[in-house]
Amino acid sequence: MPLGPVVNFAASNFPFAFSVAGGDTASILAAGCPVILKVHDGHPRLSLATAAVVEAALRASGAPDGVFQTIIGQEAGVDALQDERVRAASFTGSLRAGRILADLAAARPVPIPFFGELGSVNPVFVTQTALDESADTIATGFVTSVAGSAGQLCTKPGFVYLPDGAGLDESIREAAAAVPEHRLLNDRITAGYEARRDTILGTGGVRVIAEGSLRVDEDGDGWATPTIVAVSLDALRAGRDALLDEAFGPLSIIVEVPVGTALAPLVPEFCEGNLTATLHAGAEETSDDLVELVRLLSAHAGRVLFGGWPTGVAVTPAMQHGGPWPATTNDSSTSVGTAAITRFLRPVAFQNMPDRFLPEVLRSSTTDVPRTVAPAGESTHWGEAAQR
């Protein structure tokens, strides 16, 4: 059954794919739930223009009036989240804001589900055998993944664990130098990235491979090219408080691991909950350490990759875009892929129920029953198309 009205806090990045008409809105509507869309103030005019398109499309499809509405401003979003008629909320944004909203949802007289995507550093582990087989491909693929959309992706690889002496510096430097300057989305993202970049570059033991650039105009808007740095494993341990947080932008940290160090124990030491984790190993390479590494990565991430890079997602049944805290507030769901709809559905079993009392889609007969829309706060069915 649909949960009921859902507040969707739109994302700042992906103004199309994760904002007003993005996957969360589509999932909520497909589940048969009304949407209250809190516009992100990073792109308000685009949001309202997109909302007009959504509203027109819903009217044309015969959806009930008011099934999609927009609200603007932090206070309006908080008020909606605490309204007793609202039955769930979705969010894509920062850990700080997400935690505040999650706590508000949990503190209601009747708590509601809060599906928040909050942040991830997406660790990547590379073996020496993998480097022996495809070092240049790994170097260029890494830079491409970090630089895409100026690193403003929740799946950007923030840490890459390489064997000490891997010899990729020049390849990484050349690939980074070829990346053109890219616009950061808004002044707050620019300020946050500038602060994290300054902190990382100023931390002891950090070695710059590609310094990159950050240009900020008088309005606070920024343009950047990739910054790639390296630290030893010991330096990461010493500077973990400054280094381990996500840098939302085109910056990544290479961790130089002494040759012969077991990789699996590094996962619980450095990797909290993440959306993704990646292993690059040789085509035929295996060991007890790597088997244990994959097992531990699967306990710390929602999607575990072999080879490749994690920045691409696809709307498919196999996609899992979620992970343990602090990547998300609920690691049993996904916000991308066809399974995203399940966040806004409540399972109900009907035992020994005569056909005439079942919801229409469960009946074996074809008797026509009038379709109705329930009041706000109650489950609602829009008809056969929505339920499919």
C-alpha positions as CSV (number, residue, x, y, z in Angstrom):
1,M,0.0,0.0,0.0
2,P,1.2,3.6,-0.6
3,L,2.5,5.2,2.6
4,G,0.7,8.5,2.0
5,P,2.0,12.1,1.4
6,V,5.8,12.3,1.2
7,V,8.1,15.4,1.6
8,N,10.9,15.3,-0.9
9,F,13.9,17.6,-0.1
10,A,15.4,18.2,-3.5
11,A,19.2,17.8,-4.1
12,S,21.6,20.6,-4.9
13,N,23.6,18.6,-7.4
14,F,22.0,17.0,-10.5
15,P,19.3,19.8,-10.8
16,F,17.5,17.6,-13.3
17,A,18.2,13.9,-12.3
18,F,17.9,14.3,-8.5
19,S,15.9,17.4,-8.0
20,V,12.3,18.4,-8.8
21,A,11.6,15.7,-11.5
22,G,14.3,13.3,-10.3
23,G,14.2,9.7,-9.2
24,D,12.8,10.4,-5.7
25,T,9.8,12.3,-7.1
26,A,9.3,9.6,-9.7
27,S,9.4,6.8,-7.1
28,I,7.0,8.6,-4.8
29,L,4.5,9.2,-7.6
30,A,4.9,5.6,-8.9
31,A,4.1,4.3,-5.5
32,G,0.8,6.2,-5.5
33,C,1.9,8.8,-2.9
34,P,1.4,12.6,-3.2
35,V,4.6,14.6,-3.3
36,I,5.4,17.8,-1.4
37,L,8.6,19.0,-3.1
38,K,10.9,21.3,-1.0
39,V,12.8,23.3,-3.6
40,H,16.5,23.5,-3.2
41,D,17.6,27.2,-3.0
42,G,20.7,26.5,-5.1
43,H,18.5,26.5,-8.3
44,P,15.1,28.0,-7.4
45,R,14.0,29.3,-10.8
46,L,14.9,26.1,-12.6
47,S,13.0,24.2,-9.9
48,L,9.8,26.2,-10.3
49,A,10.1,25.9,-14.1
50,T,10.5,22.1,-13.9
51,A,7.7,21.9,-11.4
52,A,5.4,23.6,-13.9
53,V,6.2,20.9,-16.4
54,V,5.6,18.1,-13.9
55,E,2.2,19.6,-12.9
56,A,1.1,19.9,-16.5
57,A,2.1,16.3,-17.2
58,L,0.2,15.0,-14.2
59,R,-2.9,16.9,-15.1
60,A,-2.7,15.5,-18.6
61,S,-2.4,12.0,-17.2
62,G,-5.5,12.4,-15.1
63,A,-3.7,12.4,-11.7
64,P,-5.7,14.0,-8.9
65,D,-5.3,17.7,-8.3
66,G,-2.7,18.6,-5.7
67,V,-0.8,15.3,-6.0
68,F,2.4,17.3,-6.6
69,Q,3.1,20.5,-4.8
70,T,6.2,22.7,-4.2
71,I,7.3,24.6,-1.1
72,I,10.2,27.0,-0.7
73,G,12.4,27.8,2.2
74,Q,13.9,25.9,5.2
75,E,11.1,26.8,7.6
76,A,8.5,25.5,5.1
77,G,10.4,22.2,4.7
78,V,10.7,21.7,8.5
79,D,7.0,22.5,9.0
80,A,6.0,20.0,6.3
81,L,8.2,17.3,7.8
82,Q,6.5,17.7,11.2
83,D,3.0,17.8,9.8
84,E,1.0,14.9,11.1
85,R,-0.4,14.2,7.6
86,V,3.0,13.5,6.1
87,R,4.0,9.9,6.2
88,A,7.6,9.8,5.0
89,A,10.4,12.0,3.7
90,S,13.3,11.7,1.3
91,F,16.5,13.8,1.2
92,T,19.8,14.1,-0.7
93,G,22.3,16.4,0.8
94,S,24.8,17.0,3.5
95,L,25.4,14.9,6.6
96,R,24.7,17.9,8.9
97,A,21.4,18.9,7.3
98,G,20.3,15.3,6.9
99,R,21.0,14.4,10.5
100,I,18.9,17.4,11.7
101,L,16.0,16.4,9.5
102,A,16.3,12.7,10.4
103,D,16.1,13.6,14.1
104,L,13.0,15.7,13.5
105,A,11.3,12.8,11.7
106,A,12.2,10.4,14.5
107,A,11.1,12.9,17.2
108,R,7.5,13.3,15.9
109,P,4.7,11.9,18.1
110,V,4.3,9.3,15.4
111,P,7.8,8.8,13.9
112,I,8.0,8.5,10.1
113,P,10.5,6.9,7.7
114,F,13.3,9.3,6.6
115,F,15.3,8.2,3.6
116,G,18.4,10.4,3.6
117,E,21.4,10.1,1.3
118,L,24.1,12.1,3.2
119,G,27.7,11.5,2.0
120,S,30.3,9.0,1.0
121,V,34.0,8.8,0.3
122,N,33.8,5.6,-1.9
123,P,37.1,3.9,-1.2
124,V,39.0,2.1,-4.0
125,F,41.6,-0.6,-3.4
126,V,44.2,-1.4,-6.1
127,T,46.6,-4.4,-6.0
128,Q,50.1,-4.5,-7.5
129,T,49.0,-7.2,-9.9
130,A,46.2,-4.9,-11.2
131,L,48.8,-2.1,-11.7
132,D,51.1,-4.6,-13.5
133,E,48.3,-5.4,-15.9
134,S,46.8,-2.0,-16.6
135,A,48.5,0.9,-14.7
136,D,47.8,3.6,-17.4
137,T,44.1,2.6,-17.6
138,I,43.7,2.8,-13.9
139,A,45.4,6.2,-13.7
140,T,43.3,7.8,-16.5
141,G,40.1,6.1,-15.3
142,F,40.7,7.5,-11.7
143,V,41.2,11.1,-12.9
144,T,38.1,10.9,-15.2
145,S,36.0,9.6,-12.3
146,V,37.2,12.4,-9.9
147,A,36.9,15.1,-12.5
148,G,33.4,14.2,-13.8
149,S,30.9,17.0,-13.0
150,A,33.7,18.7,-11.1
151,G,33.6,16.0,-8.5
152,Q,30.1,17.0,-7.4
153,L,28.9,13.4,-7.3
154,C,28.1,11.3,-4.2
155,T,29.9,8.4,-5.8
156,K,33.2,10.1,-6.5
157,P,36.2,8.0,-5.4
158,G,37.5,10.1,-2.5
159,F,40.3,7.6,-1.4
160,V,42.4,5.2,-3.5
161,Y,44.6,2.8,-1.7
162,L,47.7,2.0,-3.9
163,P,50.8,0.0,-3.2
164,D,53.7,2.4,-2.2
165,G,55.9,3.2,-5.2
166,A,53.1,2.5,-7.7
167,G,54.6,5.0,-10.1
168,L,51.3,6.6,-11.3
169,D,52.2,10.2,-10.4
170,E,53.1,11.3,-13.9
171,S,50.2,9.6,-15.6
172,I,47.8,11.1,-13.0
173,R,49.4,14.6,-13.4
174,E,49.1,14.5,-17.2
175,A,45.5,13.3,-17.1
176,A,44.5,16.0,-14.5
177,A,46.2,18.7,-16.5
178,A,44.1,17.9,-19.5
179,V,40.8,18.5,-17.6
180,P,39.2,21.9,-18.4
181,E,38.0,24.2,-15.7
182,H,34.5,23.2,-14.5
183,R,31.8,25.3,-12.8
184,L,30.9,24.4,-9.2
185,L,27.1,24.5,-8.7
186,N,26.6,27.3,-6.2
187,D,28.4,29.5,-3.7
188,R,27.8,27.2,-0.8
189,I,29.3,24.2,-2.5
190,T,32.2,26.4,-3.6
191,A,32.8,27.6,0.0
192,G,32.6,24.0,1.4
193,Y,35.0,22.7,-1.2
194,E,37.5,25.5,-0.7
195,A,37.5,24.9,3.0
196,R,38.0,21.1,2.7
197,R,40.7,21.6,0.0
198,D,42.6,24.1,2.2
199,T,42.4,21.7,5.1
200,I,43.7,18.8,3.2
201,L,46.5,20.7,1.5
202,G,47.5,22.1,4.9
203,T,47.7,18.7,6.7
204,G,51.0,17.3,7.5
205,G,52.3,14.5,5.3
206,V,50.2,15.4,2.3
207,R,52.1,15.3,-1.0
208,V,50.6,17.1,-4.0
209,I,50.5,15.2,-7.2
210,A,48.2,17.5,-9.2
211,E,47.5,20.8,-7.4
212,G,44.6,21.7,-9.6
213,S,42.9,25.1,-9.3
214,L,40.0,26.8,-7.7
215,R,38.9,30.2,-8.9
216,V,36.2,32.1,-7.0
217,D,34.4,35.1,-8.4
218,E,33.0,38.1,-6.5
219,D,29.7,36.4,-6.1
220,G,31.3,33.4,-4.4
221,D,30.8,31.1,-7.4
222,G,33.7,28.8,-8.3
223,W,35.4,27.0,-11.1
224,A,37.8,24.1,-10.5
225,T,40.2,21.6,-11.9
226,P,41.1,18.3,-10.2
227,T,43.4,18.3,-7.1
228,I,45.0,14.9,-6.5
229,V,47.2,14.4,-3.4
230,A,48.9,11.4,-1.7
231,V,49.6,10.4,1.9
232,S,51.4,7.5,3.4
233,L,49.4,5.1,5.5
234,D,51.0,6.4,8.6
235,A,50.2,10.0,7.7
236,L,46.6,9.1,7.2
237,R,46.5,7.6,10.6
238,A,48.1,10.7,12.1
239,G,45.9,13.1,10.2
240,R,42.7,11.2,10.1
241,D,40.6,13.9,11.8
242,A,41.5,16.3,9.0
243,L,41.6,13.9,6.1
244,L,38.8,11.4,6.3
245,D,35.8,13.6,5.8
246,E,34.2,13.9,2.3
247,A,35.6,16.6,0.0
248,F,32.6,17.4,-2.3
249,G,34.4,18.5,-5.4
250,P,37.2,17.4,-7.7
251,L,39.7,16.3,-5.1
252,S,40.8,12.8,-4.1
253,I,43.4,11.3,-1.8
254,I,45.8,8.5,-2.7
255,V,46.9,6.4,0.3
256,E,50.3,4.8,-0.3
257,V,50.2,1.4,1.4
258,P,53.5,-0.4,2.2
259,V,54.1,-3.4,0.0
260,G,52.9,-6.6,1.7
261,T,50.3,-4.9,3.9
262,A,47.0,-6.8,4.2
263,L,44.2,-4.7,2.7
264,A,41.3,-6.2,4.5
265,P,42.1,-4.7,8.0
266,L,42.1,-1.2,6.4
267,V,38.4,-1.3,5.8
268,P,37.2,-1.2,9.5
269,E,40.0,1.2,10.3
270,F,39.2,3.8,7.7
271,C,36.0,3.1,5.9
272,E,32.7,4.0,7.5
273,G,29.4,3.4,5.7
274,N,29.7,4.2,2.0
275,L,27.6,4.2,-1.1
276,T,30.3,2.3,-3.1
277,A,33.6,0.5,-2.7
278,T,35.8,-0.8,-5.4
279,L,38.5,-3.4,-5.9
280,H,41.0,-3.4,-8.8
281,A,42.8,-6.8,-8.8
282,G,44.5,-8.9,-11.5
283,A,42.3,-10.8,-13.9
284,E,43.2,-14.1,-12.2
285,E,44.4,-12.8,-8.9
286,T,43.0,-14.2,-5.6
287,S,44.0,-14.6,-2.0
288,D,42.4,-15.0,1.4
289,D,43.1,-11.3,2.0
290,L,41.2,-10.2,-1.1
291,V,38.3,-12.5,-0.3
292,E,38.1,-11.0,3.2
293,L,38.5,-7.5,1.7
294,V,35.4,-8.0,-0.5
295,R,33.5,-9.4,2.4
296,L,34.3,-6.4,4.6
297,L,33.6,-4.0,1.8
298,S,30.1,-5.5,1.3
299,A,29.5,-4.8,5.0
300,H,30.5,-1.2,4.6
301,A,29.0,-0.2,1.2
302,G,25.8,-0.7,-0.8
303,R,27.5,-1.4,-4.1
304,V,30.8,-3.2,-4.5
305,L,32.6,-3.0,-7.8
306,F,35.3,-5.1,-9.4
307,G,37.3,-2.9,-11.8
308,G,35.9,0.2,-13.2
309,W,34.9,3.3,-11.3
310,P,31.8,4.0,-9.2
311,T,30.6,7.4,-10.5
312,G,28.1,6.0,-13.0
313,V,24.6,4.9,-11.9
314,A,21.8,3.5,-14.0
315,V,18.0,3.1,-13.4
316,T,17.9,-0.7,-13.5
317,P,16.6,-3.5,-11.3
318,A,20.2,-4.3,-10.3
319,M,21.2,-0.8,-9.1
320,Q,21.8,-0.4,-5.4
321,H,22.4,3.2,-4.4
322,G,22.5,3.2,-0.6
323,G,24.7,2.1,2.2
324,P,25.3,2.1,5.9
325,W,25.4,5.2,8.0
326,P,26.7,7.9,7.3
327,A,26.1,7.2,3.6
328,T,22.4,7.0,4.3
329,T,20.0,7.0,7.1
330,N,18.5,3.7,6.0
331,D,20.8,1.1,4.5
332,S,18.0,-1.3,3.4
333,S,16.8,0.8,0.5
334,T,18.1,2.4,-2.7
335,S,17.4,5.8,-4.1
336,V,18.3,4.9,-7.7
337,G,16.9,2.0,-9.7
338,T,13.5,0.4,-10.0
339,A,13.6,-0.8,-6.4
340,A,13.6,2.8,-5.2
341,I,9.8,2.7,-5.2
342,T,9.8,0.3,-2.3
343,R,10.8,3.1,0.1
344,F,7.3,4.5,-0.2
345,L,5.2,1.4,-0.1
346,R,4.0,-0.5,3.0
347,P,3.6,-4.3,2.7
348,V,0.2,-5.7,3.7
349,A,-0.9,-9.4,3.7
350,F,-4.6,-10.3,3.4
351,Q,-5.2,-13.7,4.9
352,N,-8.3,-15.7,4.0
353,M,-9.9,-12.5,2.6
354,P,-12.9,-12.9,0.3
355,D,-12.3,-11.6,-3.1
356,R,-14.9,-8.9,-2.7
357,F,-13.0,-7.2,0.1
358,L,-9.5,-7.2,-1.5
359,P,-8.0,-4.1,-3.2
360,E,-9.0,-4.1,-6.8
361,V,-5.6,-5.1,-8.2
362,L,-5.6,-8.3,-6.1
363,R,-9.1,-9.5,-7.1
364,S,-9.5,-12.5,-9.3
365,S,-12.8,-11.1,-10.7
366,T,-13.1,-8.2,-13.1
367,T,-15.9,-6.4,-11.4
368,D,-15.5,-2.6,-11.8
369,V,-15.3,-0.7,-8.5
370,P,-15.2,3.1,-8.4
371,R,-11.7,4.4,-7.8
372,T,-11.3,7.1,-5.1
373,V,-8.6,9.2,-3.8
374,A,-8.1,9.0,0.0
375,P,-7.8,12.2,2.1
376,A,-4.3,13.5,2.9
377,G,-2.5,11.3,5.3
378,E,-4.3,8.1,4.2
379,S,-3.2,5.5,1.6
380,T,-4.4,6.3,-1.9
381,H,-4.8,4.4,-5.1
382,W,-4.8,6.3,-8.4
383,G,-5.9,3.3,-10.5
384,E,-4.5,0.5,-12.5
385,A,-1.7,2.4,-14.2
386,A,-0.2,3.8,-11.0
387,Q,-0.4,0.5,-9.2
388,R,1.4,-1.3,-12.0
